[in-house]
Amino acid sequence: MLDIRPRQKIIQADWAAYMRARAAGAQTPAVRRFFETPPPAADTPIAEVPMVALDMETTGLDERRHAIVSLGVVPFTLERITPAKRRYWMVKPSRPLSATSIAYHHITHSEIAGAPDFDAVIDELLEAIAGKLVVVHFRNIERPFLDAAVRVRRGEGVLFPMIDTMSLEARMYRQTPWARFRRWLGRPPVSIRLNASRARYGLPAYQGHHALVDALATAELLQAQIATHYRPETPLSALWC
C-alpha cells in the first residue's frame, strides 16, 4: 500500500497511484478536486503536456520558520506561453517580514498590510495548477512551502510531481564527468541559478525576485532546455521528480 505520510519521498513510478490515493482520502473539497485532476501520465511526451510555471517569494528558506509572501503562475506548453492567463497573488505572511527578506524580494510591510491570508487564495491556486505539470526552478522551495502552507490551513498538504529546471541544469553542468573533473581541478562549479542558466541559452536577463517574472523566466528556460538537450517526444518520466 502506498504510504501518504507528509514529507515522504515519492518514487517516480508511484505518482499516479499517489494522486489516486490522495483523491480518495482528501478531507477538503479543493484538495480533493486537485487530486482528482492529476497531471498527464508518466509516459506522455513532453510536447503534449500542458504546464504551468510556478514561483513564490518567501520570508526565508525554511518552511518551518518562514512563510509565503507572493506567488505567480504562468501557463505554457513547449510551443507557447500564455501570459494572458497568468495569475499573481500577494499574501500576508504568517510570520513577520525581515529586513533581509524585504531587501531580497522588495515586498514591504505596507504592501502586505491589506493582503489576504494564504488561505484565501488556496482554492484559486489549486484550480490554476490542477491537471497541469508544474514547473519550478528549485523545487526545494516551492514543494515544501506549498505543502506546509496548505497543511496548516486545510489540515492536509499537497505534494505532486514537478519539473525542476534547476535540477535539469544540474544534470548537464554539475553531474557530468567534465563537471567532476573541473571540481577535481579546483575550479568553481557552474552556476545553475535562474539568470545564469537562462544566459547559457541566450535568453534575456529579467529583474528577478518577483514571483510572476520568475515564473515566466522559468517557463522560457524549460522551453530552451528541451529544445537544446531533449526531444519533443521525451516522456515526462525522464524529466519530472
C-alpha positions as CSV (number, residue, x, y, z in Angstrom):
1,M,0.0,0.0,0.0
2,L,1.2,3.5,-0.8
3,D,2.4,5.5,2.2
4,I,1.0,9.0,2.0
5,R,2.5,10.4,5.2
6,P,3.8,14.0,5.0
7,R,7.3,14.8,3.7
8,Q,7.6,11.4,2.1
9,K,9.9,10.8,-0.8
10,I,7.8,9.8,-3.8
11,I,9.2,7.3,-6.3
12,Q,8.5,8.5,-9.9
13,A,6.5,5.4,-10.9
14,D,4.2,5.9,-7.9
15,W,3.0,9.4,-8.7
16,A,-0.2,8.1,-10.4
17,A,-1.1,5.8,-7.5
18,Y,-0.2,8.6,-5.0
19,M,-2.6,11.0,-6.7
20,R,-5.4,8.5,-6.8
21,A,-4.9,7.6,-3.1
22,R,-4.9,11.3,-2.1
23,A,-8.1,11.9,-4.1
24,A,-9.8,9.1,-2.3
25,G,-8.7,10.3,1.1
26,A,-8.9,14.1,0.8
27,Q,-10.9,15.8,3.5
28,T,-11.5,19.2,1.9
29,P,-13.2,19.9,-1.4
30,A,-10.4,22.0,-3.1
31,V,-7.7,19.4,-2.2
32,R,-10.0,16.6,-3.4
33,R,-10.7,18.4,-6.7
34,F,-7.0,19.0,-7.2
35,F,-6.0,15.3,-6.8
36,E,-9.0,14.2,-8.9
37,T,-7.5,16.2,-11.8
38,P,-4.0,14.7,-12.0
39,P,-1.3,15.8,-14.4
40,P,-0.6,13.7,-17.5
41,A,0.8,10.2,-17.2
42,A,4.5,9.4,-16.9
43,D,4.8,8.2,-20.5
44,T,3.3,11.4,-22.0
45,P,5.6,13.1,-24.5
46,I,6.7,16.5,-23.1
47,A,5.4,18.2,-26.3
48,E,1.8,17.1,-25.4
49,V,1.9,18.2,-21.8
50,P,0.1,21.3,-20.5
51,M,2.3,23.0,-18.0
52,V,2.3,25.9,-15.6
53,A,5.4,27.6,-14.2
54,L,5.2,28.4,-10.5
55,D,7.3,30.7,-8.4
56,M,7.0,32.1,-5.0
57,E,8.7,34.6,-2.8
58,T,9.1,33.8,0.9
59,T,10.4,35.4,4.1
60,G,13.2,32.8,4.2
61,L,14.3,29.4,3.1
62,D,12.9,27.1,5.9
63,E,9.2,26.3,5.6
64,R,9.1,25.5,9.3
65,R,10.2,29.0,10.3
66,H,9.3,31.2,7.3
67,A,6.2,31.9,5.1
68,I,5.0,32.6,1.6
69,V,4.7,36.3,0.6
70,S,3.7,36.1,-3.1
71,L,3.0,33.5,-5.8
72,G,3.0,33.7,-9.6
73,V,1.8,31.1,-12.1
74,V,2.2,31.2,-15.9
75,P,0.5,28.5,-18.1
76,F,2.5,27.3,-21.1
77,T,3.4,24.5,-23.5
78,L,6.6,23.8,-25.3
79,E,5.3,25.9,-28.2
80,R,3.6,28.8,-26.5
81,I,3.5,30.8,-23.3
82,T,0.1,32.2,-22.3
83,P,0.7,35.4,-20.3
84,A,-2.9,36.5,-20.6
85,K,-3.8,33.6,-18.2
86,R,-1.1,34.4,-15.7
87,R,-2.0,34.7,-12.1
88,Y,-0.3,36.6,-9.2
89,W,-1.2,36.7,-5.6
90,M,0.4,38.7,-2.7
91,V,-0.5,37.3,0.7
92,K,0.1,38.3,4.3
93,P,2.8,36.0,5.7
94,S,2.1,34.1,8.9
95,R,5.5,35.3,10.1
96,P,6.9,38.8,10.1
97,L,8.9,40.2,7.2
98,S,12.6,40.7,8.0
99,A,14.9,43.3,6.6
100,T,16.7,40.6,4.7
101,S,13.6,39.3,3.0
102,I,12.4,42.8,2.1
103,A,15.8,43.6,0.5
104,Y,15.6,40.3,-1.4
105,H,12.1,40.5,-2.9
106,H,11.2,44.2,-2.3
107,I,7.8,43.4,-0.8
108,T,7.3,45.8,2.1
109,H,5.1,45.9,5.2
110,S,2.8,48.5,3.6
111,E,2.3,46.3,0.6
112,I,1.1,43.3,2.6
113,A,-0.9,45.3,5.1
114,G,-4.1,44.7,3.2
115,A,-3.2,41.4,1.6
116,P,-5.3,38.3,2.5
117,D,-4.0,35.3,4.3
118,F,-2.8,32.5,2.1
119,D,-6.0,30.6,3.0
120,A,-8.0,33.0,0.8
121,V,-6.0,32.0,-2.4
122,I,-5.6,28.2,-1.9
123,D,-8.7,27.3,-3.9
124,E,-7.7,29.6,-6.8
125,L,-4.2,28.4,-6.8
126,L,-5.0,24.7,-6.8
127,E,-7.5,25.3,-9.6
128,A,-4.9,27.1,-11.7
129,I,-2.4,24.2,-11.5
130,A,-4.7,21.2,-11.5
131,G,-4.2,18.9,-14.4
132,K,-1.0,20.6,-15.4
133,L,2.6,19.7,-14.9
134,V,4.1,22.3,-12.5
135,V,7.5,23.6,-13.5
136,V,9.7,25.4,-10.9
137,H,13.3,26.5,-10.6
138,F,14.5,24.8,-7.3
139,R,11.7,22.5,-6.0
140,N,13.2,22.6,-2.5
141,I,11.4,26.0,-2.1
142,E,8.1,25.6,-3.9
143,R,7.3,22.0,-2.9
144,P,7.8,22.1,0.9
145,F,6.5,25.7,1.3
146,L,3.3,25.0,-0.6
147,D,2.7,21.7,1.1
148,A,3.3,23.2,4.6
149,A,1.1,26.2,4.0
150,V,-1.9,24.2,2.7
151,R,-1.4,21.7,5.5
152,V,-1.6,24.4,8.2
153,R,-4.8,25.9,6.8
154,R,-6.6,22.8,5.5
155,G,-5.2,20.0,7.7
156,E,-3.8,18.2,4.7
157,G,-0.9,19.0,2.4
158,V,-0.4,18.9,-1.4
159,L,2.5,17.0,-2.9
160,F,2.7,16.4,-6.6
161,P,5.2,15.8,-9.4
162,M,7.2,18.8,-10.7
163,I,9.8,19.5,-13.4
164,D,12.7,21.4,-11.7
165,T,14.7,23.4,-14.3
166,M,17.5,23.8,-11.8
167,S,17.7,20.0,-11.4
168,L,17.9,19.7,-15.2
169,E,20.7,22.2,-15.3
170,A,22.5,20.3,-12.6
171,R,22.3,17.2,-14.7
172,M,24.1,19.0,-17.6
173,Y,26.6,21.1,-15.7
174,R,27.1,19.6,-12.2
175,Q,26.8,15.9,-12.5
176,T,28.7,15.1,-15.7
177,P,32.3,13.6,-15.8
178,W,33.5,17.0,-17.1
179,A,31.9,18.8,-14.2
180,R,33.5,16.4,-11.7
181,F,36.9,16.9,-13.5
182,R,36.5,20.7,-13.0
183,R,35.9,20.2,-9.3
184,W,39.0,17.9,-9.1
185,L,41.0,20.8,-10.7
186,G,39.6,23.2,-8.0
187,R,37.5,25.2,-10.5
188,P,34.3,26.7,-9.2
189,P,31.1,24.9,-10.2
190,V,29.0,26.3,-13.0
191,S,26.1,28.5,-11.7
192,I,22.7,26.9,-12.0
193,R,20.8,29.9,-10.7
194,L,17.9,31.1,-12.8
195,N,19.5,34.1,-14.6
196,A,22.8,32.3,-15.1
197,S,21.0,29.3,-16.5
198,R,19.0,31.5,-18.9
199,A,22.1,33.2,-20.1
200,R,23.6,29.9,-21.3
201,Y,20.6,29.6,-23.7
202,G,20.8,33.2,-24.9
203,L,17.7,34.2,-23.0
204,P,17.4,37.9,-21.8
205,A,18.1,38.9,-18.2
206,Y,15.0,39.8,-16.2
207,Q,14.7,41.6,-13.0
208,G,14.5,38.7,-10.6
209,H,12.8,38.0,-7.2
210,H,9.3,38.8,-8.4
211,A,7.1,35.7,-8.4
212,L,5.4,36.4,-11.7
213,V,8.5,37.5,-13.5
214,D,10.5,34.5,-12.3
215,A,7.6,32.1,-13.2
216,L,7.8,33.5,-16.8
217,A,11.6,33.2,-16.8
218,T,11.3,29.5,-15.6
219,A,8.8,28.7,-18.4
220,E,11.1,30.2,-21.0
221,L,14.1,28.3,-19.5
222,L,12.4,24.9,-19.8
223,Q,11.4,25.6,-23.4
224,A,15.1,26.3,-24.1
225,Q,16.3,23.3,-22.2
226,I,14.1,20.9,-24.0
227,A,15.0,22.4,-27.4
228,T,18.7,22.0,-26.6
229,H,19.1,18.8,-24.7
230,Y,15.9,16.7,-25.2
231,R,13.3,15.9,-27.9
232,P,9.6,16.7,-28.1
233,E,8.8,13.0,-27.6
234,T,10.8,12.8,-24.3
235,P,8.5,11.3,-21.7
236,L,7.6,13.0,-18.5
237,S,9.2,10.3,-16.5
238,A,12.6,11.4,-17.8
239,L,12.0,15.0,-16.6
240,W,9.8,15.1,-13.5
241,C,10.7,14.5,-9.9
